[in-house]
Amino acid sequence: MSRDAMRKLQDERLRELVARVYNNVPFYHRKMEEAGVKPSDIHGIDDIVKLPFTYKQDLRDNYPFGLFAVPMKDIVRVHGSSGTTGKPTTVGYTKNDIQTWKEVVARCFTMSGIDSHDIVQVSYGYGLFTGGLGAHYGAEEIGCSVIPISGGNTRRQLQLMADFGSTVLACTPSYALHLADAMSEFGYSLSDMKLRVGVFGAEPWTVNMRKELERKWNITAHDIYGLSEIMGPGVANDCIYHNGLHIHEDHFFPEIVDPETKEPVPYGQEGELVFTTLTKEGIPLIRYNTRDLSSLYYDKCECGRTTVRMEKITGRSDDMLIIRGVNLFPSQIEHVLLDLQETSAHYILYVDRKNNLDTLELQVELDENKLTDTIRDLQNLSRKIEHALNSAIGLSVKVTLVEPKTIARSEGKATRVVDKRTKE
Ligand code: DLL
């Protein structure tokens, strides 16, 4: 689709959406009144900036179903977040929403080179989390054979992967790493597996981690992005050129805003990613601020797709650590570690405050194939990592090397940071 045709479609869809939420969702009616904007003020997509933002707190305040735009009889599915940080947030889907969701995940999988010949092992969790069912419906839509194994039970994952000849693995990148490392423990090797593609997402991961997973599994790995508030997995995905993630902007209109001022940023600049769900019926969201940090590019991709691309997520604005005044994202640590290729990719960062000074300790597991017994080797290795981290992030980090398999593995989203500082 040409950019002009896409704009036209977005113009129409936004107008229709704004009228719909104004009439059906008291929360949006009120917010628009407060902002002094009426549906008749929205002529096209450029007018989106007149509309108020929506935040996670708004979903919490209207828990569970207060933002739904249709009666419950038209809702066919409910998903939600785990609610580890406060009340859970809930989202509802109509039949049409499920159809759209299938379609966008199918596009993501197609972009990853997957077709009806593939056997897709869905190792994202099934349940209120959107990963499992989202990937499942999308893969079925393109005619793949789906193995709905869900997350966890690593031995069984590997056994079925070998026995069924799974060609695609869909799970979080941290779980894909764990599964790769667990192969030898359970008596499997790459030659037992037919895997060729990974579709990984639900948590931030670096380009270096992609390369590591591609090497360990001998696959091509793709990045799938999404969030339950907007739909679940399937909002965007990278194509074979891995040059950013193509956003399905006929359904999810993206903007980037400054994290402080919430004003739109200049073209190509990083900021918070904001989405408007142009077609969603169950719980349409206007200018939902994801807090995910990215930037947008509208030029045509080498693959031929004309849809806007978002840069791989570097982290969330609320995940940014401020250490002795320096901004730090956990992904920067991962980047350095995987560049060095001297340890495993399993790590955890402890942040503390001693005598009013922030301290950083990085625990990282030794690589099983590069174990050493000499204390000098270990000391040299920690110093090498400390040095590399210091020059990359400008902070001193105490590196503690730990034995393989001592850092807790995650079957879903990994915990990479433990911040022990008391919040002031
Ligand atoms: O994680 C949906 C999903 C499932 C996406 C499976 C991809 C694959 P939530 O649990 O609502 O939904 O969490 C959404 O996870 O705002 C990001 O911070 C993060 N996230 C999701 N995908 C990526 C990704 C699912 N590819 C939150 N890269 C989002 C970086 C991601 N972060």
Boltz pocket constraint, residues with backbone or C-beta under 6 A from the ligand:
constraints:
  - pocket:
      binder: B
      contacts: [[A, 81], [A, 124], [A, 129], [A, 130], [A, 131], [A, 132], [A, 200], [A, 201], [A, 202], [A, 203], [A, 204], [A, 205], [A, 223], [A, 224], [A, 225], [A, 226], [A, 227], [A, 228], [A, 229], [A, 232], [A, 233], [A, 234], [A, 290], [A, 292], [A, 313], [A, 316]]
      max_distance: 6.0
